[in-house]
Amino acid sequence: MLGFLAHLEFAICFAGLVAWTLGRFVRHRSKWRQAVLNLFALFAVPIVLLLAFYFVAVRGMEVGCGPKYQVTPLLIKTASYTLGGPGTGAAAGIAALLAVASIYVVLVYLMFERDDRWIFYAVLIVAPIGLIAILLPVPLSVRYFMVSVAASLVLLSSGYAALLRRAAAGRGIGLTLLAVFVAGHAVNTGNLLRFGRGQYLAALRFMEKNSDAREVVITSDHDFRNGMLVNYYKRYLERADYTQCGQSNVGQGKRPHQGIVLGAEWLILHRFDLTKQPERVTDIYGNNYKLVSVYRYSDLSCWNWLLYHNLNRPPVTPHSPLLQ
């Protein structure tokens, strides 16, 4: 129940536990009657509490909007990150293939060793892929597969331990694989330490420092997403009370705020990738903006910020090269 209360994704783990237990009872049963009683003793209470939790809190919940995605690149990114590979590119595809092949080999190894834990791991890894077909219109993200990723790492550790036990050659191969694994995750962790979930505070401080007036007037292409970040991080600014993120005036038929004749001084465009981004944009009121800085994030959660400055105001110089 603590698992379900922590995250509904625990349902996958619970399904794996049920399948593993069923397989073990079938294999080691003394009597069917006793097996059924044992199943009831193990799962009756959590299933009853789960049903109560579902009807009280879960039923009627809907997944909100999310970024557009394609299933295959999403699965490749998930598998690649599992082994410490990159999120995109040819290297990500190679790492994903290695991850799938390694998982398959270790599952077969456990089956030959008559270790019934393979049932548990197989359900945890395969079940989410089956759910994709059912939930395909629902926005998905890599973080929705975290239970499967964790189970995959524990599964691969079993195969890795078996490899280390195979004389000097096995230890040599195992240590080489471990070095590659650690190096790959070190690179990804380095990106997290460098960019965090996003360089939003740095962007706001840049806007505060370079604003033409005391007020820091910002507009964006998504009021909710960007406004949430602005309102959270502006508390750390010196002029927090004078920092405002107004209604979007890019691509929407809304009137500009009263008193803002030249348009907002700053425009934020949020992007999940940085390919083919315009150097200049024009809003529906004719205000022109020039790209002055790019603030990145470390992938998986949040997004990049492309910061544009109104050309009707004195020009500003970015504090770092673009796209770095």
C-alpha positions in Angstrom: 0.0 0.0 0.0 2.9 2.4 0.7 4.0 1.6 -2.9 0.6 2.6 -4.3 0.4 5.7 -2.2 3.9 6.7 -3.4 3.1 6.4 -7.1 0.5 4.5 -9.1 3.3 3.1 -11.2 3.8 0.6 -8.4 0.9 -1.3 -10.0 3.4 -2.8 -12.4 5.6 -4.0 -9.5 2.5 -5.4 -7.8 1.5 -7.3 -11.0 5.1 -8.7 -11.1 4.8 -9.9 -7.4 1.4 -11.6 -8.2 2.8 -13.3 -11.3 5.9 -14.4 -9.5 3.9 -15.8 -6.5 1.5 -17.7 -8.9 4.5 -19.2 -10.7 6.1 -20.3 -7.4 2.9 -21.8 -6.0 2.3 -23.8 -9.2 5.9 -25.1 -9.1 6.1 -25.9 -5.4 2.5 -26.5 -4.4 1.6 -29.4 -2.1 -2.1 -29.0 -2.5 -4.2 -26.6 -4.6 -6.3 -25.8 -1.6 -3.3 -24.7 0.4 -2.0 -22.7 -2.6 -5.2 -20.7 -2.9 -5.3 -20.0 0.8 -1.7 -18.8 0.7 -2.6 -16.5 -2.2 -5.5 -15.1 -0.3 -3.4 -14.5 2.8 -0.8 -12.6 0.8 -2.9 -10.5 -1.5 -6.4 -10.1 0.0 -5.6 -7.1 2.2 -3.6 -5.1 -0.3 -6.2 -5.7 -3.0 -9.1 -4.6 -0.8 -7.2 -1.5 0.2 -6.2 -0.8 -3.4 -9.8 -1.0 -4.5 -10.8 1.5 -1.7 -8.0 3.8 -2.8 -9.1 3.5 -6.4 -12.7 4.4 -5.8 -11.9 7.2 -3.3 -8.9 8.9 -5.0 -7.9 7.5 -8.4 -11.2 7.0 -10.3 -11.8 10.0 -12.5 -8.2 11.2 -12.6 -7.0 12.2 -16.0 -3.5 12.8 -17.3 -3.0 16.4 -18.2 -1.4 17.8 -21.3 2.2 16.9 -22.0 4.8 17.3 -24.7 4.4 15.6 -28.1 6.3 12.3 -28.3 6.9 9.3 -30.6 6.9 5.9 -29.0 10.0 4.5 -30.6 12.4 7.4 -29.7 10.9 7.4 -26.2 11.6 3.7 -25.7 15.1 4.2 -27.1 15.9 7.0 -24.8 14.6 5.0 -21.8 16.7 1.9 -22.6 19.8 4.0 -23.5 19.6 6.0 -20.2 19.4 2.7 -18.3 22.9 1.8 -19.4 24.2 5.3 -19.2 23.9 6.1 -22.9 22.8 9.4 -24.4 19.2 10.4 -24.9 19.3 10.8 -28.7 21.4 9.9 -31.7 22.9 6.8 -33.2 24.8 6.1 -29.9 21.4 6.1 -28.1 20.1 3.4 -30.5 23.2 1.3 -30.0 23.0 1.6 -26.2 19.3 0.7 -26.3 20.0 -2.4 -28.4 22.7 -3.5 -25.9 20.3 -2.9 -23.0 17.5 -5.0 -24.6 20.0 -7.8 -25.6 21.5 -7.8 -22.1 18.1 -8.1 -20.4 17.1 -10.9 -22.7 20.3 -12.8 -22.0 20.0 -12.5 -18.3 16.4 -13.6 -18.3 17.3 -16.7 -20.3 20.2 -17.3 -17.9 17.8 -17.2 -14.9 15.4 -19.6 -16.7 18.2 -22.1 -17.3 19.3 -21.8 -13.7 15.7 -22.5 -12.7 15.5 -19.2 -10.8 11.9 -18.2 -10.9 12.7 -14.6 -10.3 12.7 -14.2 -14.1 8.9 -14.1 -13.9 9.0 -11.1 -11.7 11.5 -9.2 -13.8 9.8 -10.1 -17.1 6.5 -8.7 -16.0 8.1 -5.5 -14.7 9.9 -4.9 -17.9 7.4 -6.1 -20.5 4.1 -5.0 -18.9 4.7 -1.2 -19.5 5.3 -1.9 -23.2 1.9 -3.6 -23.3 0.3 -0.7 -21.5 1.5 1.7 -24.2 -0.9 0.1 -26.7 -3.7 0.8 -24.3 -2.7 4.3 -23.2 -1.2 5.4 -26.6 -3.1 8.8 -26.7 -2.0 9.6 -23.2 1.2 11.7 -22.8 4.1 9.5 -21.8 7.5 10.3 -20.5 10.7 8.4 -19.6 9.9 8.8 -15.9 6.8 6.7 -16.3 9.2 3.7 -16.8 11.3 4.2 -13.7 10.1 1.0 -12.0 11.0 -1.0 -15.1 14.4 0.8 -15.2 15.1 0.0 -11.6 14.1 -3.6 -12.0 16.3 -3.9 -15.1 19.3 -2.7 -13.2 18.8 -5.2 -10.4 18.2 -8.0 -13.1 21.4 -7.0 -14.9 23.4 -7.1 -11.7 22.5 -10.8 -11.4 24.0 -11.4 -14.8 27.0 -9.2 -14.0 27.7 -11.2 -10.9 27.6 -14.4 -12.8 30.0 -13.0 -15.4 32.5 -12.0 -12.7 32.6 -15.6 -11.4 33.8 -16.9 -14.8 37.6 -16.9 -14.4 39.9 -14.1 -15.5 38.3 -13.4 -18.8 34.9 -12.9 -17.3 36.3 -10.6 -14.7 38.1 -8.6 -17.4 35.0 -8.2 -19.5 32.9 -7.4 -16.4 35.3 -4.7 -15.2 35.4 -3.2 -18.8 31.6 -3.1 -18.9 31.4 -1.5 -15.4 33.8 1.2 -16.5 31.7 2.0 -19.6 28.6 2.0 -17.4 30.0 4.4 -14.8 31.5 6.7 -17.5 28.2 7.0 -19.3 26.3 7.8 -16.2 29.0 10.2 -15.1 28.4 12.2 -18.3 24.6 12.3 -17.7 25.1 13.2 -14.1 27.5 15.9 -15.1 24.8 17.4 -17.3 22.4 17.3 -14.4 24.9 19.1 -12.1 25.6 21.6 -14.8 22.1 22.5 -16.0 20.0 21.1 -13.2 16.3 20.8 -14.0 16.7 24.1 -15.9 18.7 27.4 -15.7 15.6 29.4 -14.9 17.0 31.4 -12.0 20.0 32.4 -14.1 17.6 33.5 -16.9 15.6 35.6 -14.5 18.7 37.3 -13.0 19.9 38.1 -16.5 16.5 39.7 -17.3 16.5 41.6 -14.0 20.0 42.9 -14.6 19.4 44.0 -18.2 15.8 45.3 -18.0 15.3 48.8 -19.5 13.0 49.8 -16.6 12.6 48.9 -12.9 9.8 46.5 -13.9 10.8 43.1 -15.4 8.0 42.5 -17.8 7.9 39.0 -19.4 5.7 37.2 -21.8 5.9 33.7 -23.1 4.5 31.0 -25.4 2.9 29.1 -22.5 1.4 31.0 -19.6 1.0 28.0 -17.3 4.3 26.2 -17.7 6.6 29.3 -17.9 4.5 31.4 -15.5 4.8 28.6 -12.9 8.6 28.7 -13.1 8.8 32.5 -13.1 6.6 32.8 -10.0 8.6 30.1 -8.2 12.1 31.5 -8.9 11.4 35.2 -8.8 11.4 35.1 -5.0 15.2 35.0 -5.2 15.4 38.2 -7.2 16.1 41.7 -5.8 13.1 43.1 -7.5 10.7 40.2 -7.1 7.7 42.4 -6.6 8.4 44.2 -9.9 8.8 40.9 -11.9 5.7 39.8 -13.8 5.0 37.2 -16.4 2.0 38.4 -18.4 -0.4 36.7 -20.7 1.1 35.1 -23.8 0.8 37.4 -26.8 2.6 35.1 -29.2 0.3 33.3 -31.6 -2.9 34.0 -29.6 -5.6 36.6 -30.3 -5.3 38.4 -26.9 -5.1 42.1 -26.3 -1.8 43.3 -24.8 -1.9 44.5 -21.2 -3.0 48.1 -20.7 -0.1 50.4 -20.5 2.4 48.2 -22.4 2.7 50.0 -25.7 5.9 48.5 -27.0 5.1 45.0 -25.9 6.8 43.0 -23.1 10.5 43.5 -22.9 11.3 39.8 -22.6 9.9 36.8 -24.5 10.4 33.2 -23.4 9.9 30.3 -25.7 10.1 26.9 -24.1 11.4 24.0 -26.1 12.2 20.4 -25.4 14.9 20.3 -28.1 17.1 23.0 -29.6 17.0 22.2 -33.3 16.1 24.9 -35.9 15.2 27.7 -33.5 14.6 31.2 -35.0 17.0 34.1 -34.3 14.1 36.5 -34.5 10.3 36.2 -33.9 7.4 38.6 -34.2 4.3 38.5 -32.1 0.8 39.1 -33.4 1.0 42.8 -32.5 4.1 43.4 -34.6 6.6 43.5 -31.8 10.0 42.0 -32.9 12.2 40.0 -30.6 15.8 38.8 -31.0 17.3 35.7 -29.4 19.9 36.7 -26.8 20.4 33.6 -24.6 19.5 30.0 -24.4 19.1 28.4 -20.9 19.2 24.6 -21.0 17.9 21.8 -18.8 19.4 18.3 -18.3 16.5 16.4 -20.0 13.8 14.1 -18.6 12.0 16.9 -16.7 11.1 20.5 -17.6 12.4 22.2 -20.8 14.9 24.7 -22.4 14.2 28.4 -22.3 14.9 30.5 -25.4 15.2 34.1 -24.2 14.3 36.9 -26.6 14.6 40.6 -26.1 12.3 43.3 -27.6 14.1 45.2 -30.4 12.2 48.3 -29.3 14.4 48.5 -26.2 18.1 49.2 -25.9 20.1 46.1 -27.0 21.6 43.7 -24.5 24.6 41.4 -24.8 24.2 37.7 -23.8 26.4 36.6 -20.9 27.3 33.3 -22.7 27.4 32.1 -26.3 24.1 30.9 -27.6 23.4 27.1 -27.5 26.3 26.4 -25.1 
